[in-house]
Amino acid sequence: MAALCLMLTLTNIDLTAVNLALAHISQDFHTSLATLQWVMLGYMLALSALIVLGGDLGDKVGRKRMFLIGAVIFIIASIFAGLAQNSWQLIIARVIQGFGMAMIFPQTIVIAMLTFPVEKQGLAIGVLVGAAGISQAIGPTIGGYLLTWLNWRWIFFINIPIGLIVILFGALAIKESRGESRKAPIDYIGACLLVIALTLLLLALSQLQNWGITSLLFIGCLSAAIIFLVIFFAYEKRIKAPLVPLKLLYNRLFLVGAFVRFLFIIGVSTLLFLMGLYLQNIRGLSADNAGLVMLALTIVFGIGSIFAGKLVDRYGIRSLMSIGMLFFVVGFVTLSLIDLQAKLVFFLLALVLLGIGLAVMLPATPIVALSKIPDDKKGIASGVFYGLTFLAFSLGIAISTTLLSSIASLRFKHLLNLTNIHLNHAQLNSLKLIYTGTHNPNIFLSQYGHVAKLASLVNDAQLSFMSGFHVVMLFCAFLSLIGFIVALVVDY
C-alpha cells in the first residue's frame, strides 16, 4: 500500500501544482488560453485514451510490471517537461507523462482491491483516497512556494526523487498478479481508433471558440471524431478480446458509478483549471497565497477522504452519494454568485463545500462501479472507469474554456462598444489575454501605461472574465444536480 499511496501522492501533487503554475507558464511562453489548456488536455487525453489499454496490459502482462514501467516513463517525461523551451515541447512532454500514468493508474485500484477482502475494500479505497487527499492538500502549498521562490520547472523536477522511491517500494513490495484472460491478444487496433477519436473530439471542442460552430474545420473535426467512435465500437463488437468489453454497458452499477463520476469530474476539472488563473490574474494573489487559498478545498478533501471509505461501509452508498452530489450543487452555485468585490471568505466557503463533496464521491463511485465485476476483469473495467474519468476531466477543460472565452468575449465587446475608446490590434489581443484569465493585468498596464481609460478597460476585461466564470459554474451546478438525482433514485 505504501507504493500505491506514494504514487497517488506524486500524481496529485503534480496535478494541483501544474494547475497553479498555468498562469506562470502562460506568461513565460506568451500563450493564449486555447494553447494553454493543452498543457492539461495533452496529459488528460493520453490518460483517457490509453488507460483502458493500460488496464488490459495489466491483466495480461502483469499489474506490477505495468505499474513500474509506467512510473519510469512518468519520471523521464517529467525531466523533459522541466526542460521545455516552448509551449509545444511542454505539451508533448505532458502527453508522454499521461501515457506513463495510463499504465500506472488502472493497476493501483486493482492491486488495492485484490490485496484486501471484500468487506475491507471500502477501507482500502479510503486509504488510497486519503493519500490522494493529503497530497492534494499539500500540493498547492508546495507548488505555490516552488513558483514563488524557484520557478514552474521545479514542479516537474520534484517528481524525480518521489518517483524513484515509488519504483523502489513497488519493486520490493507489490506482488505480481494477472487476470485469467492473459493469453488473449491485446487490442492495439482498438486503442489506436480510440486515441484518434478522442483527439479529434477534444480538438474540436477546445477550438470551437476560435473556429466557430459553423466552420468547416469544427464540423469536419467533430464529424471525423464521431465516425472513428462508430468504427471503434463496431470493431470492438466483432473481435473476441476487445479493448472495451461492451458487456460493461449492461452492468447497471458500473454505469451508475461511471456516469455520476463523469458528471462531477467535469465540474472539478473546470474548477481546478480556472482556480489558479482566477486567484492570480483576476484577484491578484501571489502564487504562494493562491496555494494557501486552494488549501480550503484540498485539506477538507484530504481529511474527509480518510473517513469516507469507512462511512461507505457503515451507512451505504445511496445516502453518501446523494449527499456528496448535493454538496457539489451548493458549492458551484455559491461560486456562480461571486463577483470582483466579493470577500475571499465566500470563495473559501465554496471550496470547503466542494471539498466535502470530493471526499465523499471519489471513494464511493469506484466501489459502486467495480463491485459486481469479476476479479479477472477488474483491470480492464478499472481502465474503462478511469478512462471515462479522465475523459470527463478533458471535456471539462475543453468545454469550460470554450464557454468562458465565448461569454467573456461577448461581454467585453459589449462593454467596449459603450465607450469611445479605439484600440489597436495589439492592445485588443492583450486585453483578450486578461478577459480569458491567462495574463496578469499589471503586464498590460506596465506595457501601455496607467492611463485612466486603459485602466477602466482592464476592469471591464476582469468583469468579462467573471461573466464567463459565472456561466461555467452554473453549468457545473446543473451537471451536479443531474448526478444528485441519479444517485438518489437508482436501486443499488
N, C-alpha and C positions, 0 to 999 in steps of 0.2 A: 504493500500500500504506500510505502514511503516514496518509491519511484514514481508511482502514479500521481500521488499528491504533488510531488515536486514538479512533474511535467505540467500539470494543470496550473501550478503557481507560475511557471515560466510563461505559459500561454496567456494567462490573464494579465500579468504584468506587462507583457508585450502589447496586448490588445488595448488596455486602458492608457498606457503611456503613449502609444502611437497616436491614438485619438487626440490626446492632449498636445502632441507635437505637430499636428497638422498645420496650425497657424504659423509655426516657425518654418516648417518645410515649404509652405506656400510662399512666404516672404523670401526665403533663401533662394528658391528656384524660380520665383516670379510666375507662379502657376495660377490659372483660373480654377474656379470650383469644378468645372467639367473635367479638368485634368486631375485635380487634387483628389477627387473622390475615388480615382482608380488606384491610389495608394492603398485604400481599404478594399475596393472592389476586386482588384487583382488577387489579393490574398484570399478573399472570400469566394471568388469564382473558382479558384483552384480547389479550395476546400469542398465547396458544394458539388462540383462536378466530379471530383476524384475520390471523395470519401467513401462512396459506395464501392469503388474498386478496392480501396484500402481495406474495407471490411471483408470483401471477398478474398483478397490476398491473405488476410489474417486467418480466415477459416481454412484456407487450402495450403498455404506455405508455412504458417506458424505465426501466432499472435505476438509472441516475444520477439521473433526475428523482425517482423514488420515494425514493431514499436521502436526497436533500436535503429533500424535503417532510417526510419522517419526522423528520429532525433538527430542523426548525423547530418541528414540533408538540411534540416532546420538550422543547425548551427552554421553550416557552410554558407547558407543563404543569408543569415544574419550578418556575417562578415562582409559579404558583398553589398548588402543594404547600407551598412555603416560607411562603406567606402564610395557610395554612389556619387557621381559628379553632376547628374541632372535628374529630372523627374522620371524620365523613362527608364533609366538604369535602376532607379529605386523601385519602380513599379514591377520590372522584370524580376528583381530580387524578391519582392513581396510575393509574386506568383510562385516562385520556387519555394519560399517559406510555406505557402499554402499547400503545395504538393507534399512537402515533408510532414506537415501537420495532418494531412489527409491520410497518411499512413499510420499516424500515431493515434488519432482521436477515437476511431471505432474500436481499437484494441483496449483502450483504457476502461471503458464502461463494461465490456465483456469480461475482461480479466477480473475486475472487481466483483461482478455478479457470480462468476464461476468460483471465486475464492470463498464466498460465504453461502450458507444455506438460505433457502427461500425466505424463512422468517426473519433473517438478518439483513436481507438485501436493501431494505429501506435505510437501515443504519449505515451500510456500506456506501450507498449512493449519497447519503447525508454527509459522510466523512469527506468524500470526494468534492461535493459541492461546497462543504465548509472550507476545504483547502482553496477551492476556486474563489470563494467569498473573501477569505483572508487576504489572498494575493491581490484580488481586485481592490480591497481596502487600502493596501499599501502601494498598489500600482500608481495611482495618481500622485501620491506624495513623492515616491521615488522618481517618477517621470518629471514632476514639477521641479525638483531640486537638480536633476540632471540637466534640464533645459535652462535653468537659471544660472547654474554655476559652470556647466560644461557646454554641451550643445546637443541637438537632437540625435546625432550619430551614436551617442553613447546609450541611447535607448535600445539600439540593436546590439552594440558591443557587450552589454551586460548579459545578453543571452548566452554568451560563450561559456563562462565558468559554470553557470547554473546548468546548462545543457550537458556539459562534461560530467557533472555529478549525477545527473539523471541517467546517463549511459552507464556509468559505473554501478550505480544501485540496481538498475534494470538488469544488467548482465549477471549480477550476483544473486538477485532475489526473486525475479519473476520466473515462474515455471512455464515451460512451453506447453501450448495447447493448440489443438486444431479441431475443425468440425469434421463430421463423418463424411461430408461430401468433398473431401480434399482432393480426390482423384479426378474430379470433374474439370474440364478445361476452363481457363479464365477468359472471360468475355471482353477481350480488348476492343473488338469492333463496336460493341455497345458502349464502352467507355468513350471511344472517340466520337461517336454520334452524340452522346450526351454533352461532352465538352463543347462541341461545335454549336449545338442548340442553345446551351445556356450562355455561351459567349455572345452569340448573336442577340439573344433576348436582352441581356444586360446592356449591351452596346446600344440597342435601340432605345431602351428606357433611359439610359444615362445621357443620351444625346438628343432626347426629344425636344428639350427647350431650345437647343441650337438649330436642329434640323427643321422642326415644325411637324405637327401631326399629319399634315397633308403632303409632306415632301416625299419624293420617290425614295430617298435614302432610308427614311424611317419606315415607310410601308414595305420596301424591299427587304430590309433587315429583319423586321418583325415577321413578315411572311416566311422568310427563309428559316427563322427560328422555329416557327410552328411546323413547317414541313419536316425539318430534321427531328423534331419531337415526335411527330406522327411516324416517321420512318423508324425511330428508336423503339417506340412501343410495339410497332408491327414486327420488328426484328426480334425483340425480346420475347414476344409471344410464340415465335416459331422455334427457337432453339431450346435445347434440353437443359442447359445450365446458364440461365440468363443472369445478367448483372443485377437487375432488379426483379426479383420474383414477384410476378403480378398477383400471386396468391395473397401477398401482404395487403392488397387493396380490398380483400374480402375479410380481413381481420378487423372487426369493429373497434376494439380497444386500441389497436395500433393507429387506426385512422383518427380516432378521437384525440389521443395523446399528441400525434404529429400535427393535426390541424390546429388545436388550441395553442401549441407551442409556436407554430408558424405565425399565428396572428400576433402574439405578444412580442415575439422576437423582431418583427418588423418595427414595432414601436421602440424597442430597446436599442436596436441598431441605429435608428433615426436619432434618438436622444444622444447616444454616445458620440455619433459623428458630429452633431451640431453643438454639443455642450461646450467643447473646448473652444470652438470658434466664437460662440456667444459670450462666454465668460471673458475671453482675452480681447477679442476685437470689437465687441459691442459694449460690454461692461467695463473694459479697460483694465482688467486684473492682470497681474503678472502671472507667469506660468506656475510658480510655486503656490501662489494664493489660489489660483484656479484649481490646482490639485487638491488643496485643502477643502475647497467647496465641494468637490466631487466626492470627498470622503463621506458626506451625508448619505449618498447612495451606496457606496461600497462598504462602509462599516456596518450599516444596517443590514445589508445583504449578507456580509460575512458572518455577523453574529447570528442572524436569523437562520441562515442555512445550516448552521451547526445543529440546530434543534429540529429543522424541518423534516428530516428523514424519520426521526422518532415520532413526530406528530402524524406523519402519513401512516406509520404502522399502528398508531394508537387510535386515531379518530377517523381514518378512512379518507379515500381520495376525493369523493364528491364535495364534502364540506370545504376541504382545503383548496381545491382547485377553484371553486366558486368564489371563495373569499379572496384568493390571490388575484383573480381577474378583476374583481371589484376594486381592489387597491390600484390596479393599473388604470382603470377608468377614471377614478377620482384624481390620481396623480397627473394624468395627461390633461384632464380638464383644468386642473389648477395651473399647469404650465401655460395653457392657452389664454389665461387671464392676466399674465404678467406683462407689464409694459416697461418702457425705458426708465420710468420714475419709480417703479416698484422696489420696495426694500428687498434685499437679498434673502431675508428670512423666509419669504414666500416661495422663492426658488428652492431653498433648503427644505421646506416642508414638502414640496412636491417630490423632491429626490428621496426623502425618507419614505413616503408612501410607495414610491416605485421600488425602493429597496426591499420593502416588506413583500411586495408582490413577487419580485425576483426570487427572494429567499424561499417562498412557498412553491412557486411554479417550476423552477429549474429542476428540483429533485422529483417533483410529483409527475411531470409529464413522461420522462423515460420509464418510470415504474409502470405507468398505465400502458404505454406503447409496447413494452417488451415483456409484459407479464405473461402473455399466452403464446410466446414464441418459443419453439423447441430450442434446446441448448445448441445443437449443431447449426442452427440458422440465426443465432443471436448476433453473430458477427456481421452478416450481410444485412440483417434487419437494423442493427445499430448504425451501420453505414448509411442505409437509406434514411433512417430517422435523423441523424445528424447532418446528412446531406441536405435534407429539407430545411433543417435549422439554419445552416449557413447560406442556403439559397434565400431564405427569408431575410437573413442579415444583408445579403447583397441587394435584394429587391428593396429593402427598407432604405438603404443608402441611395440607390438609383432613383426611386420614386420620390423620396423626400427632397433630394437636391433639385430634381426637376420641378417639383411642386413649389418649393421655396423660391427658386430662381424666377419662375413664371409669375408668381404672385408679387414678389418684391419688384420685379421689372415693371409690371403694370402699375403698381403703386407709385414707384419713383417717377415714371413718365407722367403720371397724373399730377404729382406734386411739382415737377419741373415745369409743366405747362402753365401752372398757376403763377409762375414767376416770369420776369422779363430777362432772365439770365441766359446768355448764349455761351455754350461751352464748345471747345474744340474736341476732336476725336479722342485725343489722349486723356483729356480731363473726364470725358464720359466713360472711358474704359477704366480709369482709376476709381471713379465713383461706383461703377459696377462691381469692382472687387470689394468695395465696402458694403454695398447692399446685399451681396451674396455671402458676406461674412468672412471672406478669405484674407482681407488685409486690414491692418490697424489704421484707423482714420488719421493718426498722427503722421503716417507716412505721406498721405495726400497733402496734409496741411504744411508739412515741412518742405514739400516739393513746390507747392504753389503759393505758400504764404498764408498767414492767418487773416485773410481778408474776410470781412463780415459776411458778404454774400456767399462765399465759398464755405464758410463755417456753417451757414444755415443749410446749405446743400448736403453737407456731411450729416447733419442732424436728420434731414429728410431721408438720406440713404439708410441711416440706422432705423428710422421709423419704418421704412420699406422692408428691411430685414425682419423686423418684429411682426409685420403683417403676414409675411410668408411663414414665419415661425408659428404664429397662432393657428393658421390653417393646417399646417403639418401636425401640430399637437392634437387638434380636433379630429383629424383623420386617424391618428393613432388611438385616440379615445374611442372612436367608433369601432375600430377593429377589435379593441379590447372588450367592448360591450358585446360584440358577437361571440367572442370567446367565453365571456361570462355566461351567456345564455346556453351555449353548447355544454359547458361544464356543469351547469345546473340541471339540465333536463335529461342528459344521457344516462342510461342504465348501465352501471359498471358491473 
